[in-house]
Amino acid sequence: MAIIFLLIIHWYSSLFFQSVFHHRYAAHAMFTMTKGWEKAFYIGCYVTQGSSYISAYAYGIMHRLHHAHTDTKEDPHSPGNSNNVFAMMWQTRNNYFDIFTGKTNVEQKYTIGLPKWEAFDKIAHSPLSRIAWCGFYVFLYYLLAPSWWYYLLLPLHFGMGAIQGAVVNWLAHVVGYVNFKVNNTSKNLIPVDFIFWGEAYHNNHHKHPSRPNNSVKWFEVDAGYWVMKMLDQLKVIRLRTHKAPRLKELVPK
């Protein structure tokens, strides 16, 4: 049970930072925060994502490109550009690294307001760091796993962030239900999102990409939004209203 508990904690903590910091803050600027809190969230991303850590700066660019070119050849992670989920994950990985290393020429409008901590990213993004995290996960399993077959779960820890991104970016453009007619294949994965912090409401998000609350129907619950509301009340972040103008040029109507 300890291993299952560890896996659940790793899943939700990693997803929280990817959803709230990478997606809603970096890519969509749904709230503001001080530079001090921004660095704290950077560290939180590193601790929870571990071997699958990605830069908020590079992710923000990639995701803005996704919204600007959804389901076209220019989309950095569209199921329509790949034969299967694994091919899409590899394509996403290559596009991400091209952005991170500067190989992709990115228009300035896609970098507006992005968080950036180059010195930290240089360490957290290094191969040595990833190997160290993988070793740490193996050590935890050595201490906690009651049987050898539990080690088969280790790849989930190794690629946690990539797996979470692939599930949403692949499945939510392939299966699910639709609340809004949009000019892409985005769908809502599940009616009650108790797995993805509200990220499963992908069709809602593509209709209202700047809206902090991804839920629109009475049965839809966006846990990420309610956590942001709490952080706003604690003055850790400052939520913007979805009517406020921000990064409009990045998101197609």
C-alpha positions in Angstrom: 0.0 0.0 0.0 2.9 2.3 0.6 3.9 2.2 -3.0 0.4 2.9 -4.2 0.2 5.8 -1.8 3.5 7.1 -3.1 2.3 6.8 -6.7 -0.9 8.7 -5.9 1.0 11.5 -4.1 3.5 11.8 -7.0 0.7 11.9 -9.6 -1.4 14.7 -7.9 1.5 16.8 -6.7 3.3 16.7 -10.1 0.0 17.4 -11.9 -0.8 20.3 -9.6 2.4 22.2 -10.6 2.0 21.3 -14.2 -1.6 22.4 -14.3 -1.4 25.6 -12.1 2.2 26.8 -12.7 3.1 25.6 -16.2 -0.3 25.7 -17.9 -2.4 28.3 -16.1 0.3 30.7 -15.0 3.1 30.4 -17.6 1.2 29.7 -20.7 -2.1 31.6 -20.0 -1.2 34.2 -17.4 -4.4 33.5 -15.5 -2.9 35.0 -12.3 0.1 37.0 -11.1 2.6 36.3 -8.3 5.7 37.8 -6.9 9.1 36.8 -8.2 9.8 35.1 -4.8 6.7 32.9 -5.1 7.5 32.3 -8.8 10.8 30.8 -7.7 9.1 28.7 -5.0 6.8 27.3 -7.7 9.8 26.5 -9.9 11.3 24.5 -7.1 7.9 22.8 -6.5 7.9 21.8 -10.1 11.4 20.3 -9.8 10.6 18.4 -6.6 7.4 16.9 -7.9 8.3 16.3 -11.5 11.8 15.0 -10.7 13.2 13.1 -13.7 10.5 14.5 -16.0 11.0 18.1 -15.1 10.4 20.7 -17.9 11.0 24.4 -18.0 8.0 26.7 -17.4 9.4 29.1 -20.0 9.8 26.5 -22.8 6.5 24.8 -21.9 4.7 28.2 -22.0 6.0 28.9 -25.5 5.0 25.4 -26.7 1.6 25.6 -25.3 0.9 29.0 -26.7 1.9 27.7 -30.1 -0.5 24.8 -29.5 -3.4 27.2 -29.0 -2.4 29.4 -31.9 -2.1 26.5 -34.3 -4.4 23.8 -32.8 -4.6 20.6 -34.9 -2.6 22.1 -37.8 0.9 21.1 -39.0 2.3 23.9 -36.9 0.8 22.5 -33.7 3.7 21.1 -31.5 1.5 18.4 -30.0 -1.5 17.4 -32.0 -2.7 13.8 -32.3 -3.5 14.7 -35.9 0.2 14.9 -36.7 1.1 11.5 -35.2 0.0 7.9 -35.8 -0.2 7.0 -32.1 0.2 8.4 -28.6 3.9 7.3 -28.4 4.7 9.0 -31.7 3.0 12.2 -30.4 5.0 12.0 -27.2 8.3 11.8 -29.1 7.3 14.6 -31.4 6.3 16.7 -28.5 9.6 15.9 -26.8 11.5 17.0 -29.9 9.5 20.2 -30.3 10.0 21.0 -26.6 13.7 20.5 -26.7 14.1 22.6 -29.9 12.3 25.4 -28.1 14.3 24.9 -24.9 17.7 24.9 -26.7 16.8 27.8 -29.0 16.7 25.8 -32.2 13.2 26.9 -32.9 12.8 30.5 -33.9 10.0 31.8 -31.7 8.2 35.1 -32.4 8.5 37.5 -29.5 4.7 37.7 -29.0 4.8 34.1 -27.7 7.3 34.9 -24.9 5.4 37.8 -23.4 5.3 37.6 -19.6 6.8 34.1 -19.3 8.6 33.1 -16.1 12.3 32.5 -16.6 15.0 31.2 -14.3 17.8 30.1 -16.6 20.3 29.2 -13.8 17.8 26.9 -12.1 16.7 25.3 -15.4 20.3 24.6 -16.3 20.6 22.4 -13.2 17.1 21.0 -13.0 17.1 20.2 -16.7 20.5 18.4 -16.8 20.9 14.7 -17.6 22.7 14.2 -14.2 19.7 15.6 -12.4 17.3 13.2 -14.2 19.5 10.2 -13.5 19.7 11.2 -9.8 15.9 11.4 -9.6 15.5 8.0 -11.3 18.0 6.5 -8.7 16.0 8.1 -5.9 12.8 6.5 -7.1 14.5 3.1 -7.3 15.8 3.5 -3.8 12.3 4.3 -2.5 11.0 1.2 -4.1 13.8 -0.8 -2.6 12.7 0.5 0.8 8.9 0.2 0.3 8.1 -2.4 -2.4 6.9 -5.7 -0.9 7.3 -7.6 -4.1 9.3 -7.4 -7.3 6.4 -6.7 -9.6 5.9 -3.3 -8.0 9.1 -2.2 -9.8 7.0 -2.4 -13.0 5.4 0.9 -11.8 8.7 2.8 -11.9 8.4 4.0 -15.5 5.3 6.0 -14.3 7.6 7.9 -11.9 10.4 8.3 -14.4 8.1 10.0 -17.0 5.3 11.3 -14.8 5.1 14.8 -16.3 5.3 13.5 -19.9 2.7 10.9 -19.3 0.3 13.4 -17.8 0.7 15.8 -20.7 0.3 13.0 -23.2 -3.0 11.7 -21.7 -4.6 15.2 -21.8 -3.1 16.3 -25.2 -3.8 13.0 -26.9 -7.0 11.6 -25.4 -8.7 15.0 -25.0 -8.4 15.4 -28.8 -9.6 11.9 -29.5 -12.4 10.9 -27.1 -14.8 12.6 -24.8 -17.8 14.9 -25.0 -18.2 18.5 -26.3 -19.8 21.5 -24.7 -18.8 24.0 -27.4 -18.3 24.0 -31.1 -14.7 25.1 -31.8 -12.4 25.0 -34.8 -10.4 22.0 -33.5 -10.9 18.5 -32.1 -10.7 19.3 -28.4 -13.0 17.4 -26.1 -13.8 17.0 -22.4 -12.5 13.7 -21.2 -14.6 12.9 -18.2 -17.7 14.6 -16.7 -16.3 14.7 -13.1 -12.6 15.3 -13.3 -11.1 13.8 -10.1 -7.9 12.7 -11.9 -6.5 15.7 -13.8 -7.1 18.8 -11.6 -9.7 20.1 -14.1 -7.4 19.7 -17.1 -9.7 17.1 -18.5 -12.2 19.8 -19.5 -10.1 20.5 -22.7 -13.0 21.5 -24.9 -14.1 24.1 -22.3 -10.5 25.3 -22.1 -10.2 25.8 -25.9 -13.4 27.7 -26.0 -12.3 30.0 -23.1 -8.5 29.7 -22.9 -8.0 32.6 -20.6 -10.7 31.6 -18.1 -9.3 30.3 -14.8 -12.2 28.0 -14.2 -12.4 25.2 -16.8 -15.7 23.9 -15.6 -19.0 25.2 -17.1 -21.7 22.5 -16.4 -23.1 22.0 -12.9 -21.5 18.5 -12.6 -18.0 19.6 -13.7 -15.5 20.4 -11.0 -12.2 22.1 -11.6 -10.1 21.3 -8.6 -7.2 23.4 -9.9 -9.4 26.5 -10.0 -10.6 26.1 -6.4 -7.0 25.7 -5.3 -6.1 28.9 -7.1 -9.0 30.6 -5.4 -7.6 29.5 -2.1 -4.1 30.7 -3.0 -5.6 34.0 -4.1 -7.3 34.4 -0.7 -4.0 33.6 1.0 -2.4 36.3 -1.2 0.1 33.8 -2.7 -1.3 34.6 -6.2 -3.6 37.2 -7.6 -6.3 35.8 -9.9 -7.3 37.8 -13.0 -10.9 37.8 -14.0 -11.5 35.9 -17.3 -12.8 39.2 -18.8 -9.5 41.0 -18.2 -7.4 41.5 -21.4 -4.3 39.4 -21.5 -2.3 37.7 -24.2 -5.2 38.0 -26.6 -3.0 37.9 -29.6 -1.8 34.4 -28.7 -5.2 32.7 -28.6 -7.5 32.4 -31.6 -11.1 33.2 -31.0 
